[in-house]
Amino acid sequence: MKHINLTQLALAFASQADLKSRYRRLQRFFREVVFDYDAIARLIMALFDLYDQSYYL
């Protein structure tokens, strides 16, 4: 598992907003968002054209 430092992520955004404001915006986003991991897996499969191939996990 990889941990993400929100301060570093906030620094990466090009914005005129204060760093603290960008940090709080990221906190709110990650607190409220729910990731659909099945949809992410389907997206990755489609992007790399893996549907027509055999693979072993």
VENHU-V468430 format. One record per residue. N is the residue number from 1. PHI is phi as a letter, one per 20 degrees, with the letter a starting at -180 (999 if undefined). Layout:
N;PHI / N;PHI
This chain:
1;999 / 2;d / 3;e / 4;d / 5;e / 6;f / 7;f / 8;f / 9;f / 10;f / 11;f / 12;f / 13;f / 14;e / 15;b / 16;e / 17;f / 18;f / 19;g / 20;f / 21;f / 22;f / 23;f / 24;f / 25;f / 26;f / 27;g / 28;f / 29;g / 30;f / 31;f / 32;e / 33;f / 34;c / 35;e / 36;e / 37;f / 38;f / 39;f / 40;f / 41;f / 42;f / 43;f / 44;f / 45;g / 46;f / 47;f / 48;d / 49;l / 50;e / 51;f / 52;e / 53;d / 54;e / 55;b / 56;c / 57;d
